[in-house]
Amino acid sequence: MLDNEHMDVAEKLLTDCPSTVAALLLLARNISKHLELHALDVTSIMKATGATKSTAYNQAAVLAAVMPTLVKPPGRPERTDVTPPPDETKALTHAVLSFLYENPGCARRGEERCRYTDAFRHFIVEQRRIHEALDTATFSAAVQIPYDTFKEWIRSPPPPPPPPPTTTTTTTVESAPSASPASDASRVTQMAQLETVVTAYKRWAGTLVGFAEHVRRDLHVPFSRAFIATILEAHGVRHPQRRGRDTVDELALRGSFKTFFAGAQWTADGMQVPVVVDDQRFDFNLELNVDPHTGAFVGASVRDEEDSDAVIEAFGDGVDTTGAAPLAELLDNRPSNHTPEVDDALGETMRMRATPARPQNKAHVEGAFGLFSQVLPALVLDTRLSSHDLAKALLCLVVQVWARTTNHRPRADRQGRSRVELYAEQPTQEQVHEALLALKEIAARQESARRTREARCRPEVLTFLDEHFERLGLLDPERHVRIAIAAYPLSAIASGIAIFEGKRLAATLPDGADARYLFGIIKNVVDKEEGEHVTRCMLQLRLDARDRMLKSLVDAREKVCATPDVASVCRACVDRALETTSPLDRIFWLDALAAVLEQKPEPERHLRFVDAARRIHATFAVPPRERQDAVRILSERLQPLAA
């Protein structure tokens, strides 16, 4: 008769690993037959344990190989006194190994790259502060982290992580293994596997990819990664983040572009086209002029980059094709489109700017690029001739053939008439006069608005922008971008310039980033600062009213800040700020950290700020923009600038 303790062990083994129990009984059956004892029936063993034959026999072979190794020689084992290594490098390695034992899955080495959790990165950054006497190369070797990866973790601030690969893979979510209605044991096995997966994930500290491999390799549960993700989400132990959808209704913007007649106004824009010659890639800019009234492609230019010469060349090609210049030319707000050279080439043709944040302004040329992209094949050549010149000539030929073919194609929405036929229609003098007056009125309103914005700008801010635009080499010949930027607070302007220059130093600026990109950064900073001010006001009002919801935060802050160790306070505040998804809680903890650091002398304050920034940027679970915002909020609180 088994006592209660043995009954509990048997029940636990049958629940957690029925296949191993079945393997043990199969091994016992073979031994019983060898000793001429009563042996259990295989069918009875499988039915009682709920295991499958193939799995049970496989595990029985494993047990047979492992059992001889469990036999210990007689007598006491030899005693070996393990003393902690006196060397600092060995002590560091021992600390990392202990952390890995306590947090399974926090570091995983793959075939191509290693993956680490935020907790592991935080631990390594903290160990670097403790063992600062070791040089960087020795430290990275002791913790077994690649030197370049470790340098990124301790850089202040480190560059953002590389963008994800462009290729995407489609994962088919498989259904759970179906249980036979006649087999209760199979259903019990599946339920045990599901419970095993959920229980193991609660103790897991690594990524989902590593966990899926751990489930299949170590727990012997044959589930795919997609099915494991579905199980974890259904049980509420994993909450994946999903992208939201845009809510702008593009149908509401259609038909808002006013046209007059053929040749009244052209729209121009550029598109990057790659050409590969002998395994060498060349990128060219295709500048295209489109007549909005007819949709005709009137002029094109192919150059190495999108600049003033591209605009001039495409405009001249359009004049040669149609025989006359338009009344107006609509260009986007790229600074290179609005230079004195462009004005001289346009002559009497009015140069007009596209309205910001109104994509329908250039819908005709963007639609043309969409059609071109659909019919454009991969331009790959293998030749011994001049690669650059041949690639350019080929692209010119493709553009010419495509444009002329499309211009002569009948259009169903124009009663079967082609673009050439529509463009050949001659406007009346009254139409020309009416279009000219309307275009002049639009241009005058734009110029008046520009002058009004310039008059409202502060001269000292414009001078500040002039210096930095010249230093950064940003093109803004008519100061349109600087006038728009000068309307924002100086603090936001300084932060935006710092972010732009930091991205340039880290080589993370997108191709073609210019003064308008800087303007976008500053505008985003202002929008975020507005939200931060609203949050702080809300926070202060709730603190003044002794809101119950904030009582726990206030109590937690008092407990954390009561610790005399400033380094511990910094770590606790940063971790609490980044663990939450609430903007209110995040700013609360960042302000709490800033209040502590403000009481310290300047050298120590700077050192603690750098440590906090490193810890923030080592938290990869938080998106890069939110990490950057957290560092910015902390720096602006510690070193404010006048408005």
C-alpha positions in Angstrom: 0.0 0.0 0.0 1.4 3.4 -1.0 1.3 6.2 1.6 -0.2 9.6 0.8 3.2 11.1 -0.1 3.8 8.5 -2.8 0.3 8.9 -4.1 0.9 12.6 -4.5 4.1 11.9 -6.4 2.4 9.4 -8.7 -0.5 11.8 -9.4 2.0 14.7 -10.2 4.0 12.5 -12.6 0.9 11.3 -14.4 -0.3 14.9 -14.7 3.0 16.5 -15.8 4.7 13.8 -17.8 2.4 10.9 -18.8 4.7 9.8 -21.6 7.7 9.5 -19.2 5.6 7.4 -16.8 4.5 5.1 -19.7 8.2 4.8 -20.7 9.1 3.8 -17.1 6.4 1.1 -17.1 7.5 -0.2 -20.4 11.1 -0.5 -19.1 9.7 -2.2 -15.9 7.8 -4.6 -18.2 10.9 -5.7 -20.0 12.8 -6.2 -16.7 9.8 -8.2 -15.3 9.8 -10.6 -18.3 13.6 -11.1 -17.9 13.1 -12.0 -14.3 10.1 -14.2 -15.2 7.7 -12.0 -13.1 4.2 -10.9 -14.0 4.5 -8.2 -16.7 1.9 -5.5 -17.5 0.1 -5.4 -20.9 1.3 -2.7 -23.3 -2.3 -1.7 -24.2 -3.1 -1.4 -20.5 -0.1 0.9 -20.0 -1.0 3.2 -22.9 -4.7 3.4 -21.9 -3.9 4.1 -18.2 -1.3 6.8 -18.8 -2.9 8.4 -21.9 0.4 8.4 -23.8 1.1 7.4 -27.4 3.2 4.3 -28.2 5.8 6.0 -30.3 6.5 8.7 -27.7 6.6 6.2 -24.9 9.0 3.9 -26.6 11.3 6.8 -27.6 11.5 8.0 -24.0 12.0 4.4 -22.8 15.2 4.2 -24.9 16.3 7.5 -23.3 15.6 6.2 -19.8 17.6 3.0 -20.5 20.6 5.0 -21.5 20.4 7.5 -18.6 19.7 5.0 -15.7 23.3 3.6 -15.6 24.7 7.1 -15.1 22.6 7.5 -11.9 24.6 4.8 -10.0 27.0 6.3 -7.5 30.2 4.5 -6.3 30.2 3.4 -2.6 31.5 5.8 0.0 31.3 9.5 0.4 32.0 11.7 -2.6 35.3 13.5 -2.7 34.9 16.9 -1.1 36.0 19.9 -3.1 36.0 23.3 -1.5 34.7 25.8 -4.0 36.1 29.3 -3.2 34.9 32.4 -5.0 37.5 33.4 -7.7 39.6 36.3 -6.4 40.0 37.8 -9.9 37.5 40.5 -10.8 36.9 39.1 -14.2 36.0 35.7 -12.8 33.7 37.4 -10.3 31.9 39.2 -13.1 31.5 36.0 -15.1 30.1 34.2 -12.0 27.6 37.0 -11.4 26.4 36.8 -15.0 26.1 33.0 -14.8 24.0 33.3 -11.6 21.7 35.8 -13.3 21.2 33.4 -16.3 20.3 30.5 -13.9 17.8 32.7 -12.1 16.2 34.1 -15.3 16.0 31.3 -18.0 15.6 32.6 -21.5 16.9 36.1 -20.8 19.8 35.6 -23.2 19.7 33.3 -26.3 22.3 32.6 -29.0 20.9 32.0 -32.4 22.5 31.0 -35.7 23.0 34.6 -36.9 22.5 36.8 -33.9 21.9 36.8 -30.1 18.8 38.1 -28.4 18.6 39.6 -24.9 15.7 40.8 -22.7 15.6 44.2 -21.1 16.2 42.8 -17.7 19.5 41.2 -18.9 20.6 44.5 -20.5 19.8 46.4 -17.3 21.8 43.9 -15.3 24.8 44.2 -17.6 24.7 48.0 -17.6 24.6 47.9 -13.8 27.5 45.5 -13.7 29.5 47.9 -15.9 29.0 50.6 -13.2 30.2 48.2 -10.5 33.2 46.9 -12.5 34.2 50.2 -14.1 37.9 49.4 -13.5 37.8 46.8 -16.3 38.4 48.1 -19.8 35.6 47.7 -22.3 37.1 44.8 -24.3 37.9 42.8 -21.1 34.4 43.4 -19.8 32.6 42.3 -23.0 34.8 39.1 -23.1 34.0 38.3 -19.4 30.2 38.6 -20.0 30.4 36.8 -23.4 28.6 39.7 -25.2 30.0 40.9 -28.6 32.1 44.0 -28.3 30.1 46.1 -30.7 26.8 45.1 -29.1 28.1 46.0 -25.6 29.4 49.4 -26.8 25.9 50.2 -28.1 24.4 49.4 -24.7 26.7 51.7 -22.7 26.8 54.5 -25.3 25.1 57.7 -24.2 22.8 58.0 -25.9 23.0 54.8 -28.1 21.7 54.8 -31.6 18.2 53.4 -32.2 18.0 49.7 -33.1 18.3 48.7 -36.8 15.0 48.7 -38.8 13.4 45.3 -39.2 14.0 43.3 -42.5 11.9 44.4 -45.5 10.9 40.9 -46.3 7.9 39.5 -44.4 6.9 36.0 -43.7 3.3 34.8 -43.4 2.7 32.4 -40.5 -0.3 30.2 -40.7 -1.9 29.7 -37.3 -2.5 26.0 -36.9 -5.3 24.6 -34.9 -4.8 22.6 -31.8 -4.2 18.9 -32.3 -7.7 17.4 -32.6 -8.6 14.8 -30.1 -10.5 11.7 -31.1 -14.0 11.7 -29.6 -13.4 8.1 -28.5 -10.2 8.8 -26.6 -10.5 10.5 -23.3 -6.9 9.9 -22.6 -5.9 11.9 -25.7 -8.0 14.9 -24.5 -6.4 14.7 -21.1 -3.0 14.8 -22.7 -3.8 17.8 -24.7 -5.1 19.7 -21.7 -2.0 18.8 -19.8 0.2 20.1 -22.7 -1.8 23.4 -22.8 -1.4 23.8 -19.0 2.3 23.0 -19.3 2.8 25.8 -21.9 0.9 28.4 -19.9 2.7 27.5 -16.6 6.1 27.5 -18.3 5.6 30.9 -19.9 4.8 32.6 -16.6 8.3 31.8 -15.5 9.9 32.6 -18.9 12.0 35.7 -19.2 13.0 35.5 -22.9 11.4 36.1 -26.3 8.4 34.3 -27.8 10.7 32.7 -30.4 13.0 31.3 -27.8 10.1 30.1 -25.7 8.6 28.2 -28.7 11.9 26.4 -29.2 12.1 25.7 -25.4 8.5 24.2 -25.6 9.3 21.9 -28.5 12.9 20.9 -27.5 12.7 20.7 -23.7 9.1 20.2 -22.8 8.4 17.9 -25.8 5.2 19.7 -26.7 4.8 19.7 -30.5 3.1 23.1 -30.9 4.0 25.7 -33.5 5.0 29.2 -32.5 1.8 30.7 -33.9 -0.4 28.2 -32.0 1.6 28.9 -28.8 1.1 32.7 -29.2 -2.7 32.0 -29.6 -2.7 29.9 -26.4 -0.9 32.5 -24.4 -3.1 35.3 -25.6 -6.3 33.3 -24.9 -5.2 32.6 -21.3 -4.3 36.3 -20.8 -0.6 35.8 -20.0 0.6 37.6 -23.2 -0.7 40.8 -24.7 0.7 41.5 -28.1 0.7 45.0 -29.4 -1.1 45.7 -32.7 -0.9 48.6 -35.0 -3.9 50.9 -35.3 -5.5 51.7 -38.6 -5.7 55.1 -40.3 -9.1 56.7 -40.1 -8.7 59.4 -42.8 -11.3 58.9 -45.6 -9.5 59.6 -48.8 -12.8 59.7 -50.7 -13.5 63.0 -48.9 -10.5 64.6 -50.6 -11.3 63.6 -54.2 -12.3 66.2 -56.7 -11.0 69.1 -54.7 -8.2 70.1 -57.3 -9.4 72.9 -59.6 -8.5 72.6 -63.3 -9.2 75.1 -66.1 -8.0 73.8 -69.5 -5.1 72.0 -71.2 -1.9 73.9 -70.5 -3.2 76.2 -67.8 -1.2 74.5 -65.1 1.4 71.7 -64.8 2.2 69.6 -61.8 5.8 68.3 -61.2 7.4 65.9 -58.8 10.3 63.4 -58.6 10.6 59.6 -58.1 13.6 57.5 -57.4 14.2 54.7 -59.9 16.9 52.0 -59.3 18.9 50.5 -62.2 21.3 47.5 -61.7 24.2 47.1 -64.1 26.7 44.4 -63.6 25.6 43.9 -60.0 26.1 47.6 -59.3 23.1 49.7 -58.4 22.4 53.2 -59.6 19.6 55.4 -58.3 18.2 58.0 -60.7 15.6 60.7 -60.2 12.7 60.7 -62.6 11.2 64.3 -62.7 7.7 64.3 -64.4 5.4 67.1 -65.5 1.7 66.3 -65.7 -1.2 68.4 -67.0 -4.0 68.0 -64.4 -6.8 68.9 -66.8 -6.0 66.2 -69.3 -3.8 63.9 -67.3 -1.1 64.1 -70.1 2.5 63.5 -69.3 4.1 66.5 -70.9 7.7 66.5 -69.8 10.3 64.3 -68.1 13.9 64.5 -66.9 16.3 61.7 -65.7 19.1 62.9 -63.4 21.2 61.6 -60.6 19.2 63.4 -57.9 16.1 65.6 -57.4 17.4 69.2 -57.6 16.8 72.5 -59.4 18.3 71.2 -62.6 15.9 68.3 -62.7 12.9 70.7 -62.5 14.4 73.0 -65.2 15.1 70.0 -67.5 11.6 68.5 -67.1 10.0 71.9 -67.7 12.0 72.5 -70.9 11.1 69.0 -72.1 7.4 69.7 -71.6 7.7 73.0 -73.5 9.4 71.2 -76.4 6.7 68.5 -76.4 3.6 70.8 -76.2 5.0 73.8 -78.0 4.2 76.3 -75.2 4.8 76.9 -71.5 1.8 76.7 -69.1 0.4 79.6 -67.1 1.6 78.1 -63.8 3.8 75.3 -62.5 2.9 73.6 -59.2 5.9 72.3 -57.3 6.1 70.7 -53.8 7.9 72.5 -51.0 11.3 71.0 -51.4 13.8 73.9 -51.2 15.6 72.9 -54.4 12.3 73.5 -56.3 12.2 77.2 -55.3 15.5 78.7 -56.3 16.3 81.7 -58.4 17.5 79.3 -61.2 14.1 77.7 -61.3 12.4 81.1 -61.5 14.6 82.2 -64.4 13.8 79.0 -66.3 10.1 79.3 -65.8 10.1 82.8 -67.2 6.5 84.2 -67.3 5.1 80.9 -65.9 4.0 81.4 -62.3 5.7 79.1 -59.7 3.2 77.8 -57.2 3.7 75.9 -54.0 1.8 72.7 -53.1 -0.4 73.2 -50.0 1.2 71.3 -47.0 -0.6 68.2 -45.8 -2.8 68.2 -48.9 -1.8 65.1 -51.0 -4.5 65.8 -53.6 -2.4 68.8 -54.8 -0.1 66.3 -56.6 -2.6 63.5 -57.1 -2.1 63.6 -60.9 1.6 63.2 -60.9 1.5 60.7 -58.0 -1.1 58.7 -60.0 1.3 58.7 -63.0 4.1 57.4 -60.8 1.8 54.7 -59.6 1.0 53.6 -63.2 4.7 53.8 -64.0 5.6 51.6 -61.1 3.1 48.9 -62.1 4.5 48.5 -65.6 8.2 49.1 -64.8 10.2 45.9 -64.9 13.4 45.2 -63.0 16.1 47.2 -64.9 19.0 44.9 -64.6 21.8 44.8 -67.2 25.0 42.9 -67.7 27.3 44.7 -70.1 30.9 45.7 -70.6 30.0 49.3 -71.7 30.0 52.3 -69.4 27.6 51.3 -66.7 26.4 54.7 -65.6 25.8 56.1 -69.1 24.1 53.0 -70.4 21.8 52.8 -67.3 20.8 56.4 -67.8 20.1 55.9 -71.5 18.0 52.8 -70.8 15.9 54.6 -68.3 15.3 57.6 -70.6 14.1 55.2 -73.4 11.7 53.4 -71.0 10.3 56.7 -69.8 9.8 58.0 -73.4 8.1 54.8 -74.6 5.8 54.6 -71.5 4.8 58.3 -71.6 4.1 58.4 -75.4 2.1 55.1 -75.2 0.0 56.3 -72.4 -0.6 59.7 -74.0 -2.2 58.0 -77.0 -4.3 55.5 -75.1 -8.0 56.2 -75.3 -9.6 57.1 -71.9 -13.0 55.7 -70.9 -13.7 58.6 -68.6 -13.2 61.1 -71.5 -15.5 59.5 -74.1 -12.6 57.5 -75.6 -10.4 60.5 -76.3 -6.7 60.2 -75.6 -4.5 62.6 -73.7 -3.0 63.9 -76.9 -6.5 64.7 -78.3 -7.5 66.4 -75.1 -4.4 68.5 -74.9 -4.9 69.6 -78.5 -8.1 71.4 -77.6 -7.6 75.2 -77.7 -9.0 77.3 -74.8 -10.9 80.5 -75.5 -9.5 83.9 -74.6 -12.1 84.2 -71.8 -10.9 80.9 -70.3 -7.3 82.0 -70.4 -8.1 85.3 -68.8 -10.2 83.6 -66.1 -7.6 81.0 -65.3 -4.8 83.7 -65.1 -6.8 85.8 -62.7 -7.6 82.8 -60.5 -4.0 81.6 -60.4 -2.7 85.1 -59.6 -5.2 85.4 -56.7 -4.1 82.0 -55.3 -0.4 83.0 -55.6 -1.1 86.4 -54.0 -2.9 84.8 -51.0 0.0 82.5 -50.5 2.5 85.3 -50.6 0.5 87.5 -48.2 0.3 84.6 -45.7 4.0 84.1 -46.0 4.7 87.8 -45.3 2.3 87.8 -42.4 4.1 84.8 -40.8 7.5 86.5 -41.4 6.3 89.7 -39.7 5.2 87.8 -36.6 8.5 86.0 -36.3 11.0 87.0 -33.6 14.2 88.4 -35.2 16.5 86.7 -32.6 14.9 83.3 -33.4 15.4 83.8 -37.1 19.0 84.7 -36.5 19.4 81.6 -34.4 17.9 79.5 -37.2 20.0 81.2 -39.9 23.2 80.2 -38.0 22.2 76.5 -37.6 20.8 76.2 -41.1 24.1 77.4 -42.5 26.1 75.1 -40.2 24.0 72.1 -41.1 24.0 72.9 -44.8 20.1 73.0 -45.1 18.7 74.6 -48.2 16.0 77.2 -47.7 16.5 80.0 -50.3 13.3 81.9 -49.5 13.3 81.3 -45.8 9.9 79.7 -46.0 10.9 76.8 -43.7 12.7 79.0 -41.2 9.7 81.4 -41.0 7.4 78.5 -40.2 9.8 77.1 -37.6 10.2 80.5 -35.9 6.6 80.5 -34.9 7.4 77.7 -32.4 9.0 78.0 -28.9 12.8 78.2 -28.7 13.0 75.2 -26.5 11.2 73.0 -29.1 13.4 74.5 -31.8 16.6 73.7 -29.9 15.4 70.1 -29.1 14.4 69.6 -32.8 17.8 70.7 -34.1 19.6 68.5 -31.5 17.5 65.5 -32.6 18.2 66.2 -36.3 21.9 66.5 -35.7 22.0 63.4 -33.5 20.3 61.4 -36.2 22.8 62.7 -38.8 25.7 61.7 -36.5 24.2 58.3 -36.0 23.5 57.9 -39.8 19.8 57.3 -39.2 18.4 60.2 -41.2 16.3 59.0 -44.1 17.6 59.6 -47.6 16.7 63.1 -48.9 16.1 64.5 -45.4 16.2 68.3 -45.7 14.9 71.5 -43.9 11.3 70.2 -44.1 12.3 67.0 -42.2 13.7 69.3 -39.5 10.4 71.2 -39.4 8.5 68.0 -39.0 10.7 67.0 -36.0 10.2 70.4 -34.3 6.4 70.1 -34.9 6.3 66.7 -33.3 8.3 67.9 -30.3 5.8 70.8 -29.8 2.8 68.4 -30.0 4.4 66.1 -27.5 5.3 69.0 -25.2 1.7 70.1 -25.3 0.6 66.7 -24.2 3.2 66.6 -21.5 2.1 70.0 -20.1 -1.5 68.9 -20.1 -0.5 65.7 -18.3 1.5 67.7 -15.7 -1.4 70.1 -15.1 -3.7 67.1 -14.7 -1.2 65.5 -12.3 -0.9 68.7 -10.2 -4.6 69.1 -9.9 -5.0 65.5 -8.8 -2.2 65.9 -6.3 -3.8 69.1 -4.9 -7.1 67.3 -4.6 -5.5 64.3 -2.9 -7.0 62.0 -5.6 -7.3 58.4 -4.4 -5.9 57.2 -7.8 -2.6 58.9 -7.2 -2.2 58.0 -3.5 -0.5 54.7 -4.4 1.9 56.6 -6.7 2.8 59.2 -4.0 3.3 56.4 -1.4 5.5 54.5 -3.9 7.5 57.6 -4.6 8.1 58.4 -1.0 9.3 54.8 -0.4 11.6 54.8 -3.4 13.1 58.2 -2.8 13.7 57.5 0.9 16.6 55.2 -0.1 19.9 57.0 0.5 21.6 55.2 -2.5 21.1 57.6 -5.4 21.9 54.9 -7.9 19.2 52.7 -6.6 16.7 55.6 -6.7 17.6 56.2 -10.4 17.2 52.6 -11.4 13.8 52.3 -9.6 12.4 55.5 -11.1 13.5 54.6 -14.6 12.1 51.1 -14.4 8.8 52.2 -13.0 8.6 55.0 -15.7 9.2 52.5 -18.5 7.1 49.6 -17.2 3.9 51.7 -17.4 2.0 52.5 -20.6 0.2 55.5 -18.9 1.7 58.9 -19.9 0.6 60.2 -16.5 2.5 57.6 -14.6 5.6 57.9 -16.8 5.9 61.6 -16.4 5.3 61.2 -12.6 8.3 58.9 -12.2 10.5 61.0 -14.6 9.7 64.1 -12.6 10.4 62.2 -9.3 13.8 61.3 -10.7 14.5 64.8 -11.8 13.6 66.2 -8.4 16.1 63.9 -6.8 18.9 64.7 -9.2 18.2 68.5 -8.9 19.4 68.3 -5.3 22.8 66.9 -6.3 25.9 68.9 -7.3 26.5 69.3 -11.1 29.2 66.6 -11.6 27.1 63.9 -9.8 23.9 65.1 -11.5 25.5 64.7 -14.9 26.8 61.3 -14.1 23.5 60.0 -12.8 21.7 61.5 -15.8 24.0 59.6 -18.2 23.4 56.3 -16.2 19.6 56.9 -16.4 19.8 57.6 -20.2 21.7 54.4 -20.7 19.2 52.4 -18.8 16.3 54.0 -20.7 17.9 53.2 -24.1 18.7 49.6 -23.0 14.9 49.0 -22.5 14.1 47.6 -25.9 10.6 46.6 -24.8 9.7 50.4 -25.1 9.6 51.7 -28.7 12.6 53.9 -29.8 10.5 57.1 -30.0 9.2 56.7 -26.4 12.7 56.0 -25.1 13.9 59.2 -26.9 11.0 61.2 -25.4 11.8 59.9 -21.9 15.5 61.1 -22.2 14.3 64.4 -23.6 11.8 65.0 -20.8 14.4 64.3 -18.2 17.0 66.5 -19.8 14.6 69.4 -20.3 13.6 69.2 -16.6 17.3 69.2 -15.5 18.5 71.9 -17.9 15.5 74.1 -19.0 15.8 76.8 -21.7 14.0 80.1 -21.9 11.0 80.2 -24.3 
